[in-house]
Amino acid sequence: MLLIRFLIIAICVLYIVRSLARIFLPMLFQNMVNKAQQQQNTHQYKQQRPNQTESKIKVDFVPPSPKNTIPDNEGDFVDYEEIKK
């Protein structure tokens, strides 16, 4: 009789815990996801905001391109002889 009573109480407790988990776990995970997204958004905002020193840099010198260059469509050609046995 004691064993049956224990099994019934255990089954009822497990059923109640499972029902509460179905209700509260999605809300908990949604809350965690929202916090993670807010942290990611603030991190991206800090990266996108330029520093004042970086925005004042100017480059006035552009090095001249060399005139004796090989065009891209031509490659290195290696002479070879086919050896037949």
C-alpha positions in Angstrom: 0.0 0.0 0.0 2.9 2.4 0.8 4.6 1.6 -2.5 1.4 2.4 -4.5 0.9 5.6 -2.6 4.5 6.7 -3.3 4.2 5.8 -7.0 1.0 7.9 -7.4 2.5 10.9 -5.6 5.7 10.6 -7.7 3.8 10.4 -10.9 1.6 13.4 -10.0 4.7 15.5 -9.0 6.5 14.6 -12.3 3.4 15.5 -14.3 3.1 18.9 -12.5 6.8 19.6 -13.0 6.6 18.7 -16.7 3.6 20.9 -17.2 5.2 23.9 -15.4 8.4 23.4 -17.5 6.4 23.5 -20.7 5.0 26.9 -19.6 8.0 28.6 -18.1 11.0 27.3 -20.0 10.1 29.0 -23.4 9.7 32.3 -21.5 13.1 31.8 -19.8 14.9 31.0 -23.1 13.2 33.9 -24.9 14.5 36.2 -22.2 18.0 34.8 -22.6 17.9 35.2 -26.3 16.7 38.9 -26.0 19.6 39.7 -23.6 22.1 38.1 -26.0 20.7 40.1 -29.0 20.9 43.3 -27.0 24.5 42.6 -26.1 25.3 41.9 -29.7 23.6 45.0 -30.9 25.5 47.2 -28.4 28.8 45.5 -29.4 28.1 46.2 -33.2 27.1 49.8 -32.4 30.4 50.4 -30.7 32.3 48.9 -33.6 30.4 51.0 -36.2 31.0 54.3 -34.4 34.2 55.7 -35.9 36.8 57.3 -33.6 37.6 60.9 -34.1 41.3 60.3 -34.9 40.5 57.8 -37.6 38.1 60.1 -39.5 40.8 62.8 -40.0 43.4 60.6 -41.8 44.0 61.6 -45.4 46.3 59.9 -47.9 47.7 62.2 -50.6 50.4 60.0 -52.0 49.7 57.2 -54.4 52.8 55.3 -55.6 53.3 55.2 -59.4 52.6 51.8 -61.0 55.6 50.1 -62.6 55.6 50.2 -66.5 57.4 46.9 -67.2 54.8 44.5 -65.9 53.5 41.4 -67.5 49.8 41.5 -68.3 47.6 39.2 -66.2 46.6 37.1 -69.1 50.2 36.0 -69.8 51.9 33.7 -67.4 55.3 32.2 -67.0 56.2 29.8 -69.8 58.4 26.9 -69.2 60.1 25.1 -72.1 60.0 21.3 -71.8 60.8 18.4 -74.0 58.7 15.3 -74.0 60.8 12.2 -73.4 59.5 8.9 -74.9 60.8 5.5 -73.9 
